């Protein structure tokens, strides 16, 4: 991999306290394109997060850390080991699971993080206060908490 002198996307988002809509859209579109290319090659990243995305000198995102990546040989191949970062994991994940769907969920968490400079919840468990609000359908209360 080439040397990328800039920081990762996590640092950039934190420094800017979230991104404006236009910048988030630009960066997110590039991330989705990169993940789409991985999926076309039958590869799941399995640890998509803003900490694993570097920014080049023009703020183009570059996926990195493919240590948990897995090739899916079969068309409907399932993965039998849960890897990745809990903040980004879908709450309904069970073994075996579809790595492409998990990568897609992670993209949603990334978009949320780009805009709000926060995670939707810290862990996907019903005991987590924010996740419980989502699970119970109390969306207005959830957004009130996120905005404060």
N, C-alpha and C positions, 0 to 999 in steps of 0.2 A: 504494500500500500504506500502511496506517496505521502510525504510529510505534509501535514496540514497545520499551518502555524496558528490559526485562530482557535478559539475555545470551542467547546461543544455547545449544542443548542440549549442545554439546561442553563449554562452560565449566561448565555445571551438573553434568554427569556427572563431569568431572574434579575439580571442587570437592568433590563428595560421594564421590569414589573409587568410583563405580558406584552404582547405585540398588538399593533393595530390590525384591523380587519384585512386591509390590503396586504400587509407584510405576512401575516399569518396565512392568508390564502396562497400567496406565492410560494412560501416555504413548504406548506402542507401539500400543495399540488406536486411539487418536486419529490417529496417523500413518498407520496402515493405512487408516482411513476416508478420510483426505484423499487418499492415493494412489489409492484405489479410485475416488473422485470424478474425479480426473484421468483415469484409465483409461476410465471411462464416457464421458468427453468425447473419447476417442480421443487423449489426450495422454500422452506418456511424459515424465517429468521428466529422466531421464538423468544426474542428478548428485545423487541422494538420498544424504545424509550428515548426521550429527548437527550439523555446522557450518552446514548449510542449513536448520535447523529452529530457529525462535525460540520462546521461551516467554513467554506473556502473564502478567499479574499473578496468575492462578490456576494457573499451570504447564500451561496448555493449549498443545500444540505448534501452530505455524503454519509451514507450508512456505513457503520463500522461494527466491530465486535460480533463476528459471526461464529463465536465459540459454541453457541447452543443451536446453531442452524442445523437443519435436517433435510435431506433429500427424501421426497415421498415418491417411491417407485410405483406403487399401485395408484390407480385413478382415485379410489376412495380410501387410500391408506390412512390409518389412524396412528397416532403417536401414543406411546405407552409410558412416557415419563414426563411429568410436569416440570418444566424449566422456565426461567424468566424471573421477572420482578413482580412482587405481589401487588404493588400499586396499579399495575397495568393488566393484571390477570382478570379474565371475566369471572364473575361470581358463580356461574353455572358449570364451570369446568369440572369434568370427571374423566376418569380413564376408561377406555381410550378416548382420545379427542382429535378433532380436526385442526391441525396446526395452521391451516390457511384462515380458518375462522378466528382463531385466537389472534393471529397477526392483524386481522381486520378490526377486531375489538381494540387492540393496542393503538391502532391508528386513531380511533375515536378518542382515546385517552390523551394521545399526543395533541390532537386538535384542541381539546378542552384545556390542556396545560399551556398551549401557546397563547391562548386568548386570556385565560383567567390567572395564569401564573400560579396554579394550584392543581391539586388532583381532585377528582370527583368524590373520592373517598380514599382513606388510607389503606383499607383492606376490605376485600369483598366478602364480608361476613355480616350476618344479621345483627351481631352485637355491636357493630360499628355504627355510631350515631348518624352519620351522613348516609351511609348505605341503607340504614333502617328507614330513613325518610323516603328514599327512592322506592324501596321494597314495598312500603305501605302506601305508595301513591301520593304522598304529601309533597308534591312538587313545588308548590308555592313556598312552603316552609324551607324546603331544600335550597331553593334559589336565594331566599332571604339570608340564609346562613352563609352561602357561598359568597354573596356580594359583600358581606360584613367582615 
